[in-house]
Amino acid sequence: MSDMTKFEPWQWPEKHWRGLVNQVRAGRSFRPKSWKGGARCAFALSFDSDHETNELRDGGKSIGRMAWGQYGNRVGVPNILKLLAKHAVPATFYVPGVVALLYGDEQRRIIGEGHETLRITKEAGLIYDSSLMADVDCYELLLDGEPTGVIEFPVEWIRDDAVYFMMHRFQGLRPYTSPSDVFDIFRREFEAAYEEGGIFQLTCHPHMIGYRSRLWIIEELIRLAKAKGDVWFATHADVVRYARDHTAS
């Protein structure tokens, strides 16, 4: 039964489906007793600067949606960087190669202002990945049951602006959650992370969150966190390193 395409999933033998499940799994968890400087909670913002690749990745050619992506560069990222500078908060920016080629000045500005940009993967020497959802704490990735040394900084659709604000004229997608309700969801996620002594991680997109009626969400979250007095604002890489180096074996 080596060619599984001949079988329906419910016909797969246990060895096959167990192999699929065990390809990449969550291993050891990393949560320090406290965060840098004795902080109770780590606060980590990330921005996916997808820009035009949001359309290009699926072979799209829409001029309108390309313009929507360009908004991320022309307006979204500058607005976000201005907000981060106002509150002296670092963030992590994930940038597709095509976007880096299109907007080199944007990437140089992001780095110049002290934020993190993603390089590539383990082969390039990265210590972490941030695309999986098996936990709320950082954890080591297992590959076929073996520790990889790569730490996962988990994300979650609940803490992603795209699921609330994605719009597509021809696919019937419209914002189905108001900005105030999105803020309430993110706020509750932060409050829970704070109570647990864990991480509040948020994924946003400049061409979605970077509008006048939405950007306030991030600012209010920052203000809420700063009012606590013991929240550490950090890049993803800094959180991963600290969690790795300060979690008891």
C-alpha positions in Angstrom: 0.0 0.0 0.0 2.8 2.4 -0.9 0.6 4.6 -3.2 -1.9 6.1 -0.8 -3.5 8.1 -3.6 -5.5 4.9 -4.4 -7.2 5.0 -1.0 -9.6 7.2 0.8 -8.2 8.6 4.1 -10.4 6.3 6.2 -8.7 3.4 4.4 -5.1 4.4 5.3 -3.2 1.9 7.5 -2.2 3.1 10.9 1.5 3.3 9.9 0.7 5.8 7.2 -1.5 8.2 9.2 0.8 8.0 12.2 3.7 8.9 9.9 1.7 11.9 8.7 0.9 13.0 12.2 4.4 12.6 13.4 6.2 14.5 10.6 6.4 17.7 12.7 5.3 17.7 16.3 5.6 20.0 19.3 8.4 18.9 21.7 9.7 20.6 24.8 8.0 23.8 26.0 9.8 27.0 26.9 8.2 29.3 29.5 10.5 31.1 31.9 9.4 31.8 35.5 9.5 35.5 34.5 10.5 37.5 31.5 13.3 40.0 31.0 13.7 42.5 33.8 11.2 40.5 35.9 8.3 41.2 33.6 5.2 39.1 34.0 4.3 38.9 30.3 6.1 39.2 26.9 4.4 41.3 24.2 5.4 40.5 20.7 4.0 42.2 17.6 4.6 40.9 14.1 3.7 42.3 10.7 3.4 40.3 7.5 4.4 42.7 4.8 2.9 40.7 2.0 2.0 43.7 -0.2 1.5 42.7 -3.8 2.4 39.0 -3.1 -1.0 38.6 -1.5 -2.3 38.6 -5.1 0.7 37.2 -7.0 1.1 34.1 -4.8 -2.0 32.5 -6.3 -1.3 33.6 -9.9 -3.6 36.6 -9.6 -3.3 39.6 -12.0 -5.8 42.0 -10.6 -4.7 45.6 -10.8 -7.1 46.5 -8.0 -5.7 44.0 -5.6 -2.1 44.9 -6.6 -3.0 48.5 -5.6 -4.4 47.2 -2.3 -1.0 45.5 -1.7 0.9 48.7 -2.6 -1.1 50.5 0.1 0.8 48.4 2.6 4.0 49.9 1.4 2.8 53.5 0.7 0.6 54.0 3.8 0.4 50.9 6.0 4.1 50.4 6.9 4.8 54.1 7.4 1.8 54.4 9.7 2.9 51.3 11.7 6.5 52.5 12.0 5.3 55.9 13.2 3.1 54.3 15.8 5.9 51.9 17.0 8.3 54.8 17.2 5.8 56.9 19.2 5.6 54.2 21.9 9.2 52.9 21.5 8.0 49.4 20.8 10.0 46.9 18.7 8.3 44.5 16.3 9.1 41.7 13.9 8.4 42.1 10.1 8.1 39.0 7.9 8.9 40.0 4.3 8.5 37.8 1.2 11.5 37.9 -1.1 9.5 39.6 -3.9 8.5 42.4 -1.5 12.1 42.9 -0.4 13.0 43.2 -4.1 10.2 45.7 -4.8 10.7 47.8 -1.7 14.3 47.6 -0.6 14.1 51.1 1.0 11.2 49.9 3.2 13.3 47.0 4.5 16.3 49.2 5.2 14.0 51.6 7.1 12.6 48.8 9.2 16.0 47.5 10.1 17.3 51.0 10.7 14.6 51.7 13.2 15.6 48.6 15.2 12.9 46.1 14.1 13.6 42.5 13.1 13.2 41.1 9.6 13.0 37.4 8.8 16.0 35.9 7.0 15.2 32.3 5.8 15.0 29.0 7.8 17.1 26.5 9.7 19.5 26.0 6.8 20.3 29.8 7.1 20.9 29.4 10.8 17.6 30.7 12.1 16.8 29.7 15.7 13.0 29.8 15.3 10.0 29.4 13.1 6.7 31.2 13.5 4.0 29.5 11.5 2.5 26.6 13.5 -0.1 26.5 16.2 0.4 23.7 18.7 0.8 25.8 21.8 0.7 29.3 23.3 4.3 29.0 24.6 7.5 28.6 22.6 8.4 24.9 21.9 11.0 22.9 20.2 10.1 21.4 16.9 10.4 17.6 16.4 11.0 16.3 12.9 10.1 12.6 12.6 10.3 12.3 16.3 13.8 13.9 16.6 14.6 17.3 18.3 15.7 19.8 15.7 17.0 22.6 17.9 14.6 24.9 16.1 12.1 26.7 18.4 8.5 27.4 17.3 7.1 30.8 18.2 3.4 29.8 17.8 0.8 31.9 16.1 -3.0 31.5 16.0 -5.7 32.6 13.6 -7.6 34.2 16.6 -4.7 36.6 16.9 -4.5 37.5 13.2 -6.1 40.5 11.7 -6.6 38.8 8.3 -9.4 36.5 9.5 -11.4 39.6 10.6 -10.6 42.1 7.9 -10.0 40.2 4.7 -12.0 41.5 1.8 -12.5 40.1 -1.7 -15.1 41.7 -4.0 -15.7 38.6 -6.1 -15.5 35.9 -3.4 -18.2 37.4 -1.1 -15.7 38.1 1.7 -16.4 41.2 3.7 -15.4 42.3 7.2 -17.7 40.4 9.5 -16.2 41.7 12.7 -16.0 45.3 13.7 -12.7 46.9 14.8 -14.1 47.3 18.3 -14.9 43.6 18.5 -11.5 42.7 17.1 -9.9 44.8 19.8 -12.0 43.1 22.4 -10.8 39.6 21.2 -7.1 40.7 21.1 -7.5 42.4 24.5 -8.9 39.2 26.1 -6.0 37.3 24.6 -3.6 39.7 26.1 -5.2 39.7 29.5 -5.2 35.9 29.6 -1.5 35.8 28.6 -0.7 38.3 31.3 -2.5 36.3 34.0 -0.6 33.2 32.9 2.8 34.9 32.8 3.1 33.9 29.1 3.3 35.6 25.7 0.9 37.8 23.9 1.7 37.5 20.2 -0.2 39.3 17.5 0.0 38.9 13.7 -1.0 41.8 11.5 -0.7 42.9 7.9 0.1 46.5 6.9 -2.5 46.4 4.0 -5.2 45.3 6.5 -4.5 46.9 9.9 -2.9 50.0 8.5 -6.1 52.0 8.0 -7.3 54.9 10.1 -10.3 53.0 11.5 -8.2 50.0 12.5 -4.6 51.1 13.5 -5.9 52.3 16.9 -6.4 48.7 17.9 -2.6 48.2 18.1 -2.1 51.5 19.9 -4.8 50.7 22.5 -3.2 47.3 23.1 0.2 48.9 23.6 -1.3 51.4 26.1 -3.1 48.6 27.9 0.1 46.6 28.2 2.2 49.6 29.3 -0.4 50.4 32.0 0.4 47.0 33.6 3.9 48.2 34.4 5.5 44.8 34.0 5.2 43.8 30.3 8.3 43.3 28.2 7.9 44.5 24.6 10.2 42.4 22.4 10.9 41.0 18.9 10.1 37.4 18.2 13.8 36.5 18.1 14.3 38.2 21.5 11.4 36.3 23.1 12.6 33.0 21.7 16.2 33.5 22.9 15.0 34.5 26.3 12.6 31.6 26.7 15.2 29.2 25.5 17.9 30.4 27.8 15.8 30.9 31.0 13.5 27.9 31.0 14.5 25.2 33.6 15.4 21.8 32.1 
